Each structure stands twice: as structure tokens, then as C-alpha cells.
Amino acid sequence: MCGQSSMTFVTPVTTVIVEYAEDRNTDMFQIGRSTGDEIDYVFDDFDGTTVSRFACRIICQRSPPYTAHIYAAGFDSEKNIFLGPDAVKWESHGQMDGLTTNGVLVMQPLPGFTPGPWREISVCGSVLTPRESPKTKGKRVGSEQELVDGTLIDLCGVTLLWRTTERPIKNLAAMLKNFPRY
């Protein structure tokens, strides 16, 4: 159900709402730069870069193996996902999906923490090649983006590094030097 949030999609002729369903087995964290109560982690603009006001949701399992998945999100004060009329949207297998205006990009490391390809994540977790323009969507190359140790998350101005307790990084600065921003 698109990362367990309700969704509102607005088009000139249709509004689709998918109801939120709590899940006792997962925790949801919303990340963005809005200072509303619905945002769990807030990133401020401090050097003139622009961070999406509403960026992404991360859903984490509460019990082993503690997997985490990332989803794009343009959420409102009710923790509902909202994509306006200009957002890229589509229907797939009877379910609505879409991309946020600025996009959520991830790069999973290849062996040896070398850079992998950048991918864009949809509201429902579809994995796409990066889009060519704000009005298009990339080619679908997977679904349910699981975050693994060393994954980079680009939120249009802020790049996050997803870490697990699997292995320590001896020289974080050297590792990050090898990971180009999108």
C-alpha cells in the first residue's frame, strides 16, 4: 500500500485517496525541510541549496532482519501523501503511483563501496531510471527499494548516507569522495 500512508492524487478531473493503515511491525519516518509536526527529520537550507520541502519516507521493520525501504513522498500535515496536478502520475496494476516534483534518488554501492547507478524512487516504491525532464518518468527497473549499508539518498540538495551496523567505515571521507552527487 505505497509505504503505509494514505495518498491523494489530484488531476483536473479526478482525486484518488488511498487510506492510511497502521502497521505494528514497522515504523515510518518522514524526511524533509518543512518544520511541521509530521516531519520526523528536518533538513534546513544553510548554504543556499534547495531541499524538497517534503522529500521521502523510510519504512523500517521493527524485528529482524530490520529491513528498511524508501519511498518518495509529498506529504501534508495529516501524514497523507499529496501530489499536485503538475506531478508525474500513473496507474499500474490498479494502483496510482507518482513522482515528487524534485525527485528522490538513490544509489546503492557496488562491491567495494564503488558507485552504482542512480535510480529514482516513486511514491509506491517503484525503482526507475532518472527522468529526462520534470514532466516525464524514467523506465521502471525494479520495485521496493531496500536500503542497504552505504546507500546514498539524494533529496535535491541534501545527500544522506544510509548506514547499518554491518561493518564500520574506517575512512568515511575517502569513501564519500568516490560517490558523485547526481
Biotite code that builds the C-alpha atoms (Angstrom):
import biotite.structure as struc

atoms = struc.array([
    struc.Atom([0.000, 0.000, 0.000], chain_id="A", res_id=1, res_name="MET", atom_name="CA", element="C"),
    struc.Atom([2.630, 2.530, -1.017], chain_id="A", res_id=2, res_name="CYS", atom_name="CA", element="C"),
    struc.Atom([4.552, 2.502, 2.230], chain_id="A", res_id=3, res_name="GLY", atom_name="CA", element="C"),
    struc.Atom([1.501, 2.603, 4.500], chain_id="A", res_id=4, res_name="GLN", atom_name="CA", element="C"),
    struc.Atom([0.449, 6.208, 4.029], chain_id="A", res_id=5, res_name="SER", atom_name="CA", element="C"),
    struc.Atom([-2.748, 7.480, 2.582], chain_id="A", res_id=6, res_name="SER", atom_name="CA", element="C"),
    struc.Atom([-2.375, 9.157, -0.785], chain_id="A", res_id=7, res_name="MET", atom_name="CA", element="C"),
    struc.Atom([-4.163, 11.961, -2.508], chain_id="A", res_id=8, res_name="THR", atom_name="CA", element="C"),
    struc.Atom([-3.606, 12.341, -6.247], chain_id="A", res_id=9, res_name="PHE", atom_name="CA", element="C"),
    struc.Atom([-5.223, 15.355, -7.880], chain_id="A", res_id=10, res_name="VAL", atom_name="CA", element="C"),
    struc.Atom([-5.771, 15.671, -11.620], chain_id="A", res_id=11, res_name="THR", atom_name="CA", element="C"),
    struc.Atom([-8.035, 18.109, -13.450], chain_id="A", res_id=12, res_name="PRO", atom_name="CA", element="C"),
    struc.Atom([-10.845, 15.515, -13.335], chain_id="A", res_id=13, res_name="VAL", atom_name="CA", element="C"),
    struc.Atom([-10.019, 13.022, -10.558], chain_id="A", res_id=14, res_name="THR", atom_name="CA", element="C"),
    struc.Atom([-8.901, 12.825, -6.938], chain_id="A", res_id=15, res_name="THR", atom_name="CA", element="C"),
    struc.Atom([-7.727, 9.443, -5.638], chain_id="A", res_id=16, res_name="VAL", atom_name="CA", element="C"),
    struc.Atom([-7.327, 8.845, -1.907], chain_id="A", res_id=17, res_name="ILE", atom_name="CA", element="C"),
    struc.Atom([-5.699, 5.702, -0.511], chain_id="A", res_id=18, res_name="VAL", atom_name="CA", element="C"),
    struc.Atom([-6.363, 5.264, 3.204], chain_id="A", res_id=19, res_name="GLU", atom_name="CA", element="C"),
    struc.Atom([-3.515, 5.047, 5.698], chain_id="A", res_id=20, res_name="TYR", atom_name="CA", element="C"),
    struc.Atom([-3.222, 1.717, 7.516], chain_id="A", res_id=21, res_name="ALA", atom_name="CA", element="C"),
    struc.Atom([-1.060, 1.473, 10.631], chain_id="A", res_id=22, res_name="GLU", atom_name="CA", element="C"),
    struc.Atom([1.291, -1.462, 10.845], chain_id="A", res_id=23, res_name="ASP", atom_name="CA", element="C"),
    struc.Atom([2.517, -2.678, 14.241], chain_id="A", res_id=24, res_name="ARG", atom_name="CA", element="C"),
    struc.Atom([5.510, -4.322, 12.574], chain_id="A", res_id=25, res_name="ASN", atom_name="CA", element="C"),
    struc.Atom([7.054, -1.200, 11.033], chain_id="A", res_id=26, res_name="THR", atom_name="CA", element="C"),
    struc.Atom([7.992, 2.381, 11.829], chain_id="A", res_id=27, res_name="ASP", atom_name="CA", element="C"),
    struc.Atom([7.658, 5.190, 9.287], chain_id="A", res_id=28, res_name="MET", atom_name="CA", element="C"),
    struc.Atom([9.993, 8.188, 9.251], chain_id="A", res_id=29, res_name="PHE", atom_name="CA", element="C"),
    struc.Atom([9.254, 11.226, 7.074], chain_id="A", res_id=30, res_name="GLN", atom_name="CA", element="C"),
    struc.Atom([12.164, 13.374, 5.963], chain_id="A", res_id=31, res_name="ILE", atom_name="CA", element="C"),
    struc.Atom([12.041, 16.886, 4.510], chain_id="A", res_id=32, res_name="GLY", atom_name="CA", element="C"),
    struc.Atom([12.700, 20.549, 5.262], chain_id="A", res_id=33, res_name="ARG", atom_name="CA", element="C"),
    struc.Atom([9.257, 21.523, 6.492], chain_id="A", res_id=34, res_name="SER", atom_name="CA", element="C"),
    struc.Atom([9.120, 22.142, 10.225], chain_id="A", res_id=35, res_name="THR", atom_name="CA", element="C"),
    struc.Atom([5.626, 20.677, 10.661], chain_id="A", res_id=36, res_name="GLY", atom_name="CA", element="C"),
    struc.Atom([4.958, 18.011, 13.258], chain_id="A", res_id=37, res_name="ASP", atom_name="CA", element="C"),
    struc.Atom([4.539, 15.411, 10.520], chain_id="A", res_id=38, res_name="GLU", atom_name="CA", element="C"),
    struc.Atom([8.242, 15.645, 9.591], chain_id="A", res_id=39, res_name="ILE", atom_name="CA", element="C"),
    struc.Atom([10.470, 13.366, 11.676], chain_id="A", res_id=40, res_name="ASP", atom_name="CA", element="C"),
    struc.Atom([13.819, 14.598, 10.314], chain_id="A", res_id=41, res_name="TYR", atom_name="CA", element="C"),
    struc.Atom([14.161, 18.197, 9.137], chain_id="A", res_id=42, res_name="VAL", atom_name="CA", element="C"),
    struc.Atom([16.993, 19.499, 6.948], chain_id="A", res_id=43, res_name="PHE", atom_name="CA", element="C"),
    struc.Atom([17.453, 23.260, 6.825], chain_id="A", res_id=44, res_name="ASP", atom_name="CA", element="C"),
    struc.Atom([18.873, 25.239, 3.926], chain_id="A", res_id=45, res_name="ASP", atom_name="CA", element="C"),
    struc.Atom([22.103, 26.659, 5.299], chain_id="A", res_id=46, res_name="PHE", atom_name="CA", element="C"),
    struc.Atom([24.241, 27.181, 2.240], chain_id="A", res_id=47, res_name="ASP", atom_name="CA", element="C"),
    struc.Atom([21.747, 28.335, -0.361], chain_id="A", res_id=48, res_name="GLY", atom_name="CA", element="C"),
    struc.Atom([20.874, 24.892, -1.723], chain_id="A", res_id=49, res_name="THR", atom_name="CA", element="C"),
    struc.Atom([17.252, 23.857, -2.109], chain_id="A", res_id=50, res_name="THR", atom_name="CA", element="C"),
    struc.Atom([15.923, 20.782, -0.378], chain_id="A", res_id=51, res_name="VAL", atom_name="CA", element="C"),
    struc.Atom([12.495, 19.442, -1.244], chain_id="A", res_id=52, res_name="SER", atom_name="CA", element="C"),
    struc.Atom([10.030, 20.622, 1.365], chain_id="A", res_id=53, res_name="ARG", atom_name="CA", element="C"),
    struc.Atom([8.621, 17.115, 1.509], chain_id="A", res_id=54, res_name="PHE", atom_name="CA", element="C"),
    struc.Atom([11.080, 14.536, 0.385], chain_id="A", res_id=55, res_name="ALA", atom_name="CA", element="C"),
    struc.Atom([10.777, 10.892, 1.401], chain_id="A", res_id=56, res_name="CYS", atom_name="CA", element="C"),
    struc.Atom([9.517, 8.252, 3.775], chain_id="A", res_id=57, res_name="ARG", atom_name="CA", element="C"),
    struc.Atom([11.570, 5.393, 5.149], chain_id="A", res_id=58, res_name="ILE", atom_name="CA", element="C"),
    struc.Atom([9.708, 2.338, 6.439], chain_id="A", res_id=59, res_name="ILE", atom_name="CA", element="C"),
    struc.Atom([11.722, 0.155, 8.854], chain_id="A", res_id=60, res_name="CYS", atom_name="CA", element="C"),
    struc.Atom([10.848, -3.296, 10.182], chain_id="A", res_id=61, res_name="GLN", atom_name="CA", element="C"),
    struc.Atom([10.753, -3.471, 13.986], chain_id="A", res_id=62, res_name="ARG", atom_name="CA", element="C"),
    struc.Atom([12.081, -7.038, 14.146], chain_id="A", res_id=63, res_name="SER", atom_name="CA", element="C"),
    struc.Atom([14.893, -8.936, 12.416], chain_id="A", res_id=64, res_name="PRO", atom_name="CA", element="C"),
    struc.Atom([16.107, -8.662, 9.737], chain_id="A", res_id=65, res_name="PRO", atom_name="CA", element="C"),
    struc.Atom([15.248, -4.926, 10.294], chain_id="A", res_id=66, res_name="TYR", atom_name="CA", element="C"),
    struc.Atom([14.963, -4.113, 6.596], chain_id="A", res_id=67, res_name="THR", atom_name="CA", element="C"),
    struc.Atom([14.243, -0.543, 5.527], chain_id="A", res_id=68, res_name="ALA", atom_name="CA", element="C"),
    struc.Atom([12.573, 0.644, 2.316], chain_id="A", res_id=69, res_name="HIS", atom_name="CA", element="C"),
    struc.Atom([12.453, 4.134, 0.869], chain_id="A", res_id=70, res_name="ILE", atom_name="CA", element="C"),
    struc.Atom([9.521, 5.849, -0.850], chain_id="A", res_id=71, res_name="TYR", atom_name="CA", element="C"),
    struc.Atom([9.111, 9.293, -2.392], chain_id="A", res_id=72, res_name="ALA", atom_name="CA", element="C"),
    struc.Atom([6.617, 11.480, -0.548], chain_id="A", res_id=73, res_name="ALA", atom_name="CA", element="C"),
    struc.Atom([4.940, 14.828, -0.863], chain_id="A", res_id=74, res_name="GLY", atom_name="CA", element="C"),
    struc.Atom([3.071, 14.679, 2.414], chain_id="A", res_id=75, res_name="PHE", atom_name="CA", element="C"),
    struc.Atom([0.646, 17.030, 4.134], chain_id="A", res_id=76, res_name="ASP", atom_name="CA", element="C"),
    struc.Atom([0.005, 17.873, 7.806], chain_id="A", res_id=77, res_name="SER", atom_name="CA", element="C"),
    struc.Atom([-2.095, 14.705, 8.218], chain_id="A", res_id=78, res_name="GLU", atom_name="CA", element="C"),
    struc.Atom([0.828, 12.476, 7.096], chain_id="A", res_id=79, res_name="LYS", atom_name="CA", element="C"),
    struc.Atom([-1.039, 11.872, 3.847], chain_id="A", res_id=80, res_name="ASN", atom_name="CA", element="C"),
    struc.Atom([0.866, 11.811, 0.584], chain_id="A", res_id=81, res_name="ILE", atom_name="CA", element="C"),
    struc.Atom([-0.174, 14.633, -1.699], chain_id="A", res_id=82, res_name="PHE", atom_name="CA", element="C"),
    struc.Atom([0.873, 15.046, -5.299], chain_id="A", res_id=83, res_name="LEU", atom_name="CA", element="C"),
    struc.Atom([-0.455, 18.145, -7.023], chain_id="A", res_id=84, res_name="GLY", atom_name="CA", element="C"),
    struc.Atom([-1.754, 18.491, -10.557], chain_id="A", res_id=85, res_name="PRO", atom_name="CA", element="C"),
    struc.Atom([1.712, 19.056, -12.084], chain_id="A", res_id=86, res_name="ASP", atom_name="CA", element="C"),
    struc.Atom([3.334, 15.952, -10.552], chain_id="A", res_id=87, res_name="ALA", atom_name="CA", element="C"),
    struc.Atom([4.058, 12.976, -12.805], chain_id="A", res_id=88, res_name="VAL", atom_name="CA", element="C"),
    struc.Atom([1.445, 10.294, -12.020], chain_id="A", res_id=89, res_name="LYS", atom_name="CA", element="C"),
    struc.Atom([0.361, 6.979, -13.500], chain_id="A", res_id=90, res_name="TRP", atom_name="CA", element="C"),
    struc.Atom([-1.739, 3.906, -12.778], chain_id="A", res_id=91, res_name="GLU", atom_name="CA", element="C"),
    struc.Atom([-0.110, 0.487, -12.560], chain_id="A", res_id=92, res_name="SER", atom_name="CA", element="C"),
    struc.Atom([-1.907, -2.746, -11.711], chain_id="A", res_id=93, res_name="HIS", atom_name="CA", element="C"),
    struc.Atom([-4.944, -0.820, -10.451], chain_id="A", res_id=94, res_name="GLY", atom_name="CA", element="C"),
    struc.Atom([-2.877, 1.356, -8.100], chain_id="A", res_id=95, res_name="GLN", atom_name="CA", element="C"),
    struc.Atom([-1.888, 5.004, -8.505], chain_id="A", res_id=96, res_name="MET", atom_name="CA", element="C"),
    struc.Atom([1.789, 5.924, -8.333], chain_id="A", res_id=97, res_name="ASP", atom_name="CA", element="C"),
    struc.Atom([3.788, 9.077, -8.964], chain_id="A", res_id=98, res_name="GLY", atom_name="CA", element="C"),
    struc.Atom([6.971, 11.101, -8.562], chain_id="A", res_id=99, res_name="LEU", atom_name="CA", element="C"),
    struc.Atom([7.570, 14.132, -6.402], chain_id="A", res_id=100, res_name="THR", atom_name="CA", element="C"),
    struc.Atom([8.468, 17.389, -8.130], chain_id="A", res_id=101, res_name="THR", atom_name="CA", element="C"),
    struc.Atom([12.167, 17.284, -7.249], chain_id="A", res_id=102, res_name="ASN", atom_name="CA", element="C"),
    struc.Atom([12.512, 13.516, -7.057], chain_id="A", res_id=103, res_name="GLY", atom_name="CA", element="C"),
    struc.Atom([14.091, 11.077, -4.620], chain_id="A", res_id=104, res_name="VAL", atom_name="CA", element="C"),
    struc.Atom([17.265, 9.494, -5.998], chain_id="A", res_id=105, res_name="LEU", atom_name="CA", element="C"),
    struc.Atom([19.194, 6.584, -4.522], chain_id="A", res_id=106, res_name="VAL", atom_name="CA", element="C"),
    struc.Atom([22.500, 4.946, -5.342], chain_id="A", res_id=107, res_name="MET", atom_name="CA", element="C"),
    struc.Atom([23.331, 1.571, -3.868], chain_id="A", res_id=108, res_name="GLN", atom_name="CA", element="C"),
    struc.Atom([27.020, 0.775, -3.662], chain_id="A", res_id=109, res_name="PRO", atom_name="CA", element="C"),
    struc.Atom([28.520, -1.980, -5.753], chain_id="A", res_id=110, res_name="LEU", atom_name="CA", element="C"),
    struc.Atom([31.090, -4.325, -4.162], chain_id="A", res_id=111, res_name="PRO", atom_name="CA", element="C"),
    struc.Atom([33.930, -2.394, -2.543], chain_id="A", res_id=112, res_name="GLY", atom_name="CA", element="C"),
    struc.Atom([31.698, 0.651, -1.987], chain_id="A", res_id=113, res_name="PHE", atom_name="CA", element="C"),
    struc.Atom([32.104, 1.746, -5.594], chain_id="A", res_id=114, res_name="THR", atom_name="CA", element="C"),
    struc.Atom([29.305, 3.869, -7.061], chain_id="A", res_id=115, res_name="PRO", atom_name="CA", element="C"),
    struc.Atom([26.311, 2.125, -8.576], chain_id="A", res_id=116, res_name="GLY", atom_name="CA", element="C"),
    struc.Atom([23.761, 3.703, -10.921], chain_id="A", res_id=117, res_name="PRO", atom_name="CA", element="C"),
    struc.Atom([21.432, 6.437, -9.664], chain_id="A", res_id=118, res_name="TRP", atom_name="CA", element="C"),
    struc.Atom([17.770, 5.432, -9.524], chain_id="A", res_id=119, res_name="ARG", atom_name="CA", element="C"),
    struc.Atom([14.607, 7.436, -8.831], chain_id="A", res_id=120, res_name="GLU", atom_name="CA", element="C"),
    struc.Atom([12.040, 6.172, -6.328], chain_id="A", res_id=121, res_name="ILE", atom_name="CA", element="C"),
    struc.Atom([8.289, 6.632, -6.757], chain_id="A", res_id=122, res_name="SER", atom_name="CA", element="C"),
    struc.Atom([5.638, 7.189, -4.097], chain_id="A", res_id=123, res_name="VAL", atom_name="CA", element="C"),
    struc.Atom([4.814, 3.454, -4.127], chain_id="A", res_id=124, res_name="CYS", atom_name="CA", element="C"),
    struc.Atom([8.474, 2.418, -4.154], chain_id="A", res_id=125, res_name="GLY", atom_name="CA", element="C"),
    struc.Atom([8.947, 1.669, -7.834], chain_id="A", res_id=126, res_name="SER", atom_name="CA", element="C"),
    struc.Atom([12.562, 1.954, -8.943], chain_id="A", res_id=127, res_name="VAL", atom_name="CA", element="C"),
    struc.Atom([13.061, 3.964, -12.137], chain_id="A", res_id=128, res_name="LEU", atom_name="CA", element="C"),
    struc.Atom([15.941, 5.271, -14.196], chain_id="A", res_id=129, res_name="THR", atom_name="CA", element="C"),
    struc.Atom([16.330, 9.028, -13.565], chain_id="A", res_id=130, res_name="PRO", atom_name="CA", element="C"),
    struc.Atom([13.865, 11.061, -15.630], chain_id="A", res_id=131, res_name="ARG", atom_name="CA", element="C"),
    struc.Atom([14.943, 13.209, -18.537], chain_id="A", res_id=132, res_name="GLU", atom_name="CA", element="C"),
    struc.Atom([12.689, 16.148, -17.588], chain_id="A", res_id=133, res_name="SER", atom_name="CA", element="C"),
    struc.Atom([10.371, 17.131, -14.720], chain_id="A", res_id=134, res_name="PRO", atom_name="CA", element="C"),
    struc.Atom([7.285, 16.149, -16.779], chain_id="A", res_id=135, res_name="LYS", atom_name="CA", element="C"),
    struc.Atom([8.401, 12.600, -17.654], chain_id="A", res_id=136, res_name="THR", atom_name="CA", element="C"),
    struc.Atom([9.191, 9.395, -15.776], chain_id="A", res_id=137, res_name="LYS", atom_name="CA", element="C"),
    struc.Atom([12.114, 7.082, -16.276], chain_id="A", res_id=138, res_name="GLY", atom_name="CA", element="C"),
    struc.Atom([11.985, 3.419, -17.238], chain_id="A", res_id=139, res_name="LYS", atom_name="CA", element="C"),
    struc.Atom([10.930, 1.045, -14.462], chain_id="A", res_id=140, res_name="ARG", atom_name="CA", element="C"),
    struc.Atom([13.831, -1.173, -13.423], chain_id="A", res_id=141, res_name="VAL", atom_name="CA", element="C"),
    struc.Atom([12.548, -2.640, -10.148], chain_id="A", res_id=142, res_name="GLY", atom_name="CA", element="C"),
    struc.Atom([10.309, -2.246, -7.143], chain_id="A", res_id=143, res_name="SER", atom_name="CA", element="C"),
    struc.Atom([10.550, -1.875, -3.377], chain_id="A", res_id=144, res_name="GLU", atom_name="CA", element="C"),
    struc.Atom([13.914, -0.174, -2.963], chain_id="A", res_id=145, res_name="GLN", atom_name="CA", element="C"),
    struc.Atom([15.513, -1.723, 0.107], chain_id="A", res_id=146, res_name="GLU", atom_name="CA", element="C"),
    struc.Atom([18.138, 0.437, 1.750], chain_id="A", res_id=147, res_name="LEU", atom_name="CA", element="C"),
    struc.Atom([21.452, -1.367, 2.182], chain_id="A", res_id=148, res_name="VAL", atom_name="CA", element="C"),
    struc.Atom([24.577, -0.303, 4.006], chain_id="A", res_id=149, res_name="ASP", atom_name="CA", element="C"),
    struc.Atom([26.227, 2.562, 2.114], chain_id="A", res_id=150, res_name="GLY", atom_name="CA", element="C"),
    struc.Atom([23.175, 3.624, 0.059], chain_id="A", res_id=151, res_name="THR", atom_name="CA", element="C"),
    struc.Atom([23.200, 7.312, -0.875], chain_id="A", res_id=152, res_name="LEU", atom_name="CA", element="C"),
    struc.Atom([19.874, 9.178, -0.864], chain_id="A", res_id=153, res_name="ILE", atom_name="CA", element="C"),
    struc.Atom([19.770, 12.452, -2.824], chain_id="A", res_id=154, res_name="ASP", atom_name="CA", element="C"),
    struc.Atom([16.923, 14.766, -1.774], chain_id="A", res_id=155, res_name="LEU", atom_name="CA", element="C"),
    struc.Atom([17.519, 17.674, -4.166], chain_id="A", res_id=156, res_name="CYS", atom_name="CA", element="C"),
    struc.Atom([20.208, 19.461, -2.215], chain_id="A", res_id=157, res_name="GLY", atom_name="CA", element="C"),
    struc.Atom([20.944, 17.095, 0.653], chain_id="A", res_id=158, res_name="VAL", atom_name="CA", element="C"),
    struc.Atom([22.641, 13.729, 0.254], chain_id="A", res_id=159, res_name="THR", atom_name="CA", element="C"),
    struc.Atom([22.116, 11.226, 3.052], chain_id="A", res_id=160, res_name="LEU", atom_name="CA", element="C"),
    struc.Atom([24.266, 8.163, 3.667], chain_id="A", res_id=161, res_name="LEU", atom_name="CA", element="C"),
    struc.Atom([22.313, 5.130, 4.922], chain_id="A", res_id=162, res_name="TRP", atom_name="CA", element="C"),
    struc.Atom([24.371, 3.194, 7.440], chain_id="A", res_id=163, res_name="ARG", atom_name="CA", element="C"),
    struc.Atom([23.749, -0.095, 9.209], chain_id="A", res_id=164, res_name="THR", atom_name="CA", element="C"),
    struc.Atom([25.752, -1.809, 11.917], chain_id="A", res_id=165, res_name="THR", atom_name="CA", element="C"),
    struc.Atom([27.028, -4.399, 9.431], chain_id="A", res_id=166, res_name="GLU", atom_name="CA", element="C"),
    struc.Atom([30.553, -3.019, 9.153], chain_id="A", res_id=167, res_name="ARG", atom_name="CA", element="C"),
    struc.Atom([32.407, 0.084, 10.259], chain_id="A", res_id=168, res_name="PRO", atom_name="CA", element="C"),
    struc.Atom([33.823, 2.548, 7.755], chain_id="A", res_id=169, res_name="ILE", atom_name="CA", element="C"),
    struc.Atom([37.427, 3.305, 8.582], chain_id="A", res_id=170, res_name="LYS", atom_name="CA", element="C"),
    struc.Atom([37.722, 6.382, 6.374], chain_id="A", res_id=171, res_name="ASN", atom_name="CA", element="C"),
    struc.Atom([34.303, 7.893, 5.677], chain_id="A", res_id=172, res_name="LEU", atom_name="CA", element="C"),
    struc.Atom([35.725, 10.964, 3.902], chain_id="A", res_id=173, res_name="ALA", atom_name="CA", element="C"),
    struc.Atom([37.660, 8.783, 1.421], chain_id="A", res_id=174, res_name="ALA", atom_name="CA", element="C"),
    struc.Atom([34.575, 6.645, 0.742], chain_id="A", res_id=175, res_name="MET", atom_name="CA", element="C"),
    struc.Atom([32.351, 9.665, 0.122], chain_id="A", res_id=176, res_name="LEU", atom_name="CA", element="C"),
    struc.Atom([34.912, 11.137, -2.282], chain_id="A", res_id=177, res_name="LYS", atom_name="CA", element="C"),
    struc.Atom([34.178, 8.205, -4.615], chain_id="A", res_id=178, res_name="ASN", atom_name="CA", element="C"),
    struc.Atom([30.410, 8.806, -4.605], chain_id="A", res_id=179, res_name="PHE", atom_name="CA", element="C"),
    struc.Atom([29.466, 11.561, -7.014], chain_id="A", res_id=180, res_name="PRO", atom_name="CA", element="C"),
    struc.Atom([26.252, 13.508, -6.449], chain_id="A", res_id=181, res_name="ARG", atom_name="CA", element="C"),
    struc.Atom([23.590, 13.115, -9.063], chain_id="A", res_id=182, res_name="TYR", atom_name="CA", element="C"),
])
